[in-house]
Amino acid sequence: MLYFLYGPDTYRSRQKLNGIIEQYKKIHQSGLNLKYLDAGNLQFNDFNNTLQQTSMFSEKKLMVLLNAFSAPDFKKEFSENLQRFIDSEDIIIFYEENTPKNNKFFDFLKKKAKSQEFNALEGENLKKWIKKELANYEVPITPEAINLLVNFIGSDLWQLNNEIRKLVNFKQKKTIEVKDVQLLVKPLIESDIFETIDAIAQKNKKRALSLIHHHLEKGDEPLYLLSMINFQFRNLLIIKDLLEQNRPYYTILKTAGLHPFVVRKSYELAQKFSLSELKKIYQKIFEVDLKIKTGKVEPEVALDLFISSI
């Protein structure tokens, strides 16, 4: 029997792989016939001999093959013996941590194996996954908190899983809210956004535009970038308002309701702006967001205009 698991979402593909292995272990408990093999460093004859070895237990073998698509000789010889492996009672799992190029071997496996592709979750599918994970812990979450969690972490399910467990332990069955995400979750894109805001504070528009375009070239969504900029300038307004009240740092840290890392970085940056400057910038972010959502300007152009206008 052949399985073919592939795609960039390694969290879900690993779950599927582990599920197959656990099911196998329930039936074949010795564990002696379960093997992980890196096809990139494996001769086909060695693989074939391992598969044909007679076990002291009357068990099926389960062989997990990694990196087979980077081993041309292995692919060729495996393809030549394909039908024999299909007819075998032993289980062979091809596991790839990306989507291989569509070629003859890829088509072979797609057609002959039980195949499943794991693409990165996006949009509503990603939000549904978060809700489902939290439902396993019997912990509710507000829609706004889900949106913020997605904005902070994106589609990295490994990191999302870590953050979800952190939030679950903190809330103890109570509803997860926006303030909880703000307090406990550090945005993955955050450090770079602070760099952008620092460039804005220094009136270095060239540097700010360069950083924004670097994100766009990496594939970050313009609206996501704008939401992060909006979030950080909102934090700066909170910190600046407290500074204007002559609050000491430890009081700001306690009363701001933000992650300590965010407070520290925002505290440094807030002193580079006047309160009126921050209010004007925050208003411009709102105007840019409205123009994008009403279709008056393309998102990428809107970001450039926003940076150029401040």
C-alpha positions in Angstrom: 0.0 0.0 0.0 1.3 3.4 -0.9 0.7 6.8 0.7 1.8 10.2 -0.6 1.7 13.1 1.8 3.1 16.5 0.6 2.7 20.2 0.8 4.1 23.3 2.7 1.7 22.9 5.7 3.9 20.5 7.6 1.9 20.8 10.8 -1.2 19.1 9.3 0.9 16.7 7.1 2.7 15.6 10.2 -0.5 15.0 12.0 -1.7 12.8 9.2 1.6 10.9 9.1 1.5 10.4 12.9 -2.1 9.3 12.6 -1.2 6.5 10.1 1.8 5.5 12.3 -0.3 5.3 15.5 -2.9 3.2 13.8 -0.2 0.9 12.6 1.3 0.6 16.1 -2.1 -0.4 17.5 -2.0 -3.5 15.3 1.7 -4.1 15.1 3.0 -3.5 18.6 6.7 -4.7 18.3 7.8 -1.5 16.5 10.6 -3.4 14.8 9.1 -3.1 11.4 8.6 0.7 11.5 11.4 2.5 9.7 12.2 6.1 8.6 14.4 6.3 5.6 16.0 9.3 3.8 15.7 8.5 0.2 18.3 11.2 -0.6 20.9 9.0 1.1 19.5 5.6 0.2 20.4 3.1 -2.5 17.3 1.5 -4.0 18.7 -2.0 -3.5 19.1 -1.3 0.3 15.5 -0.2 0.5 14.3 -3.2 -1.5 16.3 -5.6 0.7 15.0 -4.0 3.9 11.4 -4.4 2.6 12.0 -8.1 1.6 13.6 -9.1 4.9 11.6 -11.8 6.7 10.5 -10.5 10.1 10.5 -12.7 13.3 7.1 -11.3 13.8 4.2 -11.8 11.3 3.8 -8.1 10.9 3.4 -5.7 8.0 6.3 -3.3 7.5 5.7 0.5 7.5 8.4 2.5 5.8 8.4 6.3 5.8 10.4 7.7 2.9 11.7 11.2 3.1 13.1 13.4 0.3 12.4 10.9 -2.5 12.0 13.6 -5.0 15.6 14.7 -4.6 16.9 11.2 -5.4 16.6 10.7 -9.2 18.1 7.2 -9.2 15.8 6.0 -6.5 12.7 7.4 -8.2 13.7 5.7 -11.5 14.1 2.3 -9.9 11.1 2.6 -7.7 9.0 3.5 -10.7 10.2 0.4 -12.6 9.0 -1.8 -9.7 5.9 0.3 -8.9 3.3 -2.4 -9.4 5.0 -4.8 -7.0 4.9 -2.1 -4.3 1.3 -1.3 -5.0 0.3 -5.0 -4.6 2.4 -5.4 -1.4 0.7 -5.6 2.0 3.5 -3.6 3.4 2.9 0.2 3.8 5.2 2.7 2.1 4.6 6.4 2.9 6.3 9.1 0.7 6.5 12.2 2.8 7.6 15.6 1.3 7.7 18.9 3.2 6.8 20.9 0.1 4.9 20.4 -3.1 7.2 18.6 -5.6 7.4 19.7 -9.2 4.8 18.0 -11.4 6.7 15.3 -13.2 6.3 11.7 -14.1 7.1 10.4 -10.7 4.7 12.9 -9.1 1.9 11.8 -11.5 2.7 8.1 -10.6 2.2 8.7 -7.0 -0.9 11.0 -7.4 -2.5 8.2 -9.5 -1.4 5.1 -7.7 -1.0 6.1 -4.0 -3.5 7.4 -1.4 -2.3 11.0 -1.8 -3.1 14.2 0.1 -1.8 17.7 -0.4 -1.5 20.1 2.5 -1.5 23.7 1.4 -1.2 26.6 3.9 -4.6 27.4 5.4 -5.9 30.9 4.6 -8.9 33.1 5.4 -11.9 31.4 6.8 -10.3 28.0 6.7 -7.6 29.2 8.9 -10.0 30.8 11.4 -12.1 27.6 11.4 -8.9 25.6 12.2 -8.2 27.9 15.2 -11.8 27.5 16.5 -11.6 23.8 16.1 -8.3 23.6 18.0 -9.7 25.7 20.9 -12.8 23.6 20.9 -10.6 20.6 21.7 -9.7 22.4 24.9 -13.3 23.6 25.5 -12.1 27.2 25.4 -14.2 29.8 23.5 -12.7 32.8 21.6 -14.2 36.0 20.3 -14.1 36.6 16.5 -12.0 39.7 17.1 -9.4 37.7 19.0 -9.2 35.2 16.2 -8.7 38.0 13.6 -5.9 39.4 15.7 -4.3 36.0 16.3 -4.3 35.5 12.5 -2.8 39.0 11.9 -0.1 38.3 14.5 1.0 34.8 13.4 -0.4 34.2 9.9 -0.8 30.6 8.7 2.1 29.1 10.6 0.2 26.3 12.4 3.2 25.2 14.5 3.4 28.7 16.0 -0.4 29.0 16.2 -0.5 25.8 18.1 2.1 27.1 20.6 0.2 30.3 21.1 -3.2 28.6 21.5 -1.8 26.4 24.2 -0.3 29.4 25.9 -3.7 31.2 25.8 -5.6 28.1 26.9 -3.4 27.8 30.0 -3.8 31.4 30.8 -7.6 31.6 30.4 -8.5 28.3 32.2 -11.7 27.6 30.2 -12.7 31.3 30.0 -13.3 33.1 26.7 -10.1 34.4 25.0 -10.4 38.0 24.1 -8.4 40.6 22.1 -6.7 41.8 25.3 -5.4 38.3 26.0 -3.9 38.0 22.5 -2.3 41.4 22.8 -0.8 40.5 26.2 0.5 37.0 25.4 1.2 36.7 21.7 4.2 38.4 20.1 3.5 39.1 16.4 6.0 37.4 14.0 6.2 40.4 11.8 6.4 42.8 14.7 10.1 43.5 14.8 10.2 44.6 11.2 7.2 46.8 11.6 9.0 48.5 14.5 11.9 49.2 12.1 9.5 50.7 9.6 7.9 52.9 12.3 11.3 54.0 13.5 12.2 55.0 9.9 9.0 57.0 9.8 9.9 58.7 13.1 13.3 59.6 11.7 11.6 61.1 8.6 13.5 58.5 6.5 10.8 57.8 3.9 13.3 56.0 1.6 14.1 53.5 4.4 10.4 53.0 5.3 9.4 52.4 1.7 12.2 50.0 1.3 11.1 48.0 4.3 7.5 47.9 3.1 8.5 46.7 -0.3 10.6 44.0 1.2 7.5 42.7 3.0 5.5 42.9 -0.3 8.2 41.0 -2.2 8.1 38.2 0.4 4.4 37.9 -0.2 3.0 39.7 2.8 -0.5 41.1 2.1 -0.7 44.9 1.9 -3.8 44.9 4.1 -2.0 42.7 6.7 0.9 45.2 6.7 -1.5 48.1 7.1 -3.3 46.3 10.0 0.1 45.8 11.7 1.1 49.4 11.2 -2.4 50.5 12.5 -2.0 48.2 15.5 1.5 49.6 16.4 0.5 53.3 16.0 -2.5 52.6 18.2 -0.1 51.2 20.8 2.1 54.3 20.4 -0.9 56.5 21.1 -1.7 54.5 24.2 1.9 54.8 25.5 2.3 58.5 24.4 -0.9 59.4 26.3 0.5 57.8 29.4 3.8 59.6 28.9 2.0 62.9 28.6 0.5 62.2 32.0 4.0 61.8 33.4 3.4 58.1 34.2 6.6 56.2 35.1 7.7 53.2 33.0 6.6 50.6 35.5 3.1 52.1 35.7 2.9 52.2 31.9 3.9 48.6 31.8 1.2 47.7 34.3 -1.7 49.8 32.9 -1.2 49.7 29.1 -2.6 46.2 28.8 0.1 45.3 26.2 2.7 42.6 25.8 5.9 43.7 27.8 7.9 43.5 24.5 5.5 45.9 22.8 5.5 48.3 25.7 9.3 48.4 25.7 9.6 49.1 22.0 6.6 51.5 21.9 8.0 53.4 24.9 11.2 54.1 23.0 9.4 55.0 19.8 6.7 57.1 21.3 9.3 59.6 22.5 10.2 60.4 18.9 6.7 61.6 18.1 4.5 64.4 19.5 1.0 63.4 20.5 -0.5 65.5 17.7 1.8 63.8 15.1 0.6 60.3 16.3 -3.0 61.4 16.0 -2.6 62.7 12.5 -0.8 59.5 11.4 -3.5 57.4 13.0 -6.1 59.3 11.1 -4.3 58.9 7.8 -4.1 55.1 8.4 -7.9 55.1 8.8 -8.3 57.1 5.6 -6.0 54.8 3.6 -7.8 51.7 4.9 -11.1 53.2 3.9 -9.8 54.0 0.4 -8.5 50.5 -0.1 -11.7 48.8 1.1 -13.9 51.0 -1.1 -11.7 50.3 -4.1 -10.6 53.9 -4.6 -6.9 52.9 -4.7 -4.8 49.7 -5.0 -3.4 48.4 -1.7 0.2 48.6 -2.7 -0.2 52.1 -4.1 -2.0 53.1 -0.9 0.9 52.0 1.2 3.3 54.0 -0.8 1.1 57.1 -0.7 0.7 56.7 3.1 4.5 56.5 3.7 5.1 59.4 1.3 2.5 61.7 3.0 3.9 61.5 6.5 
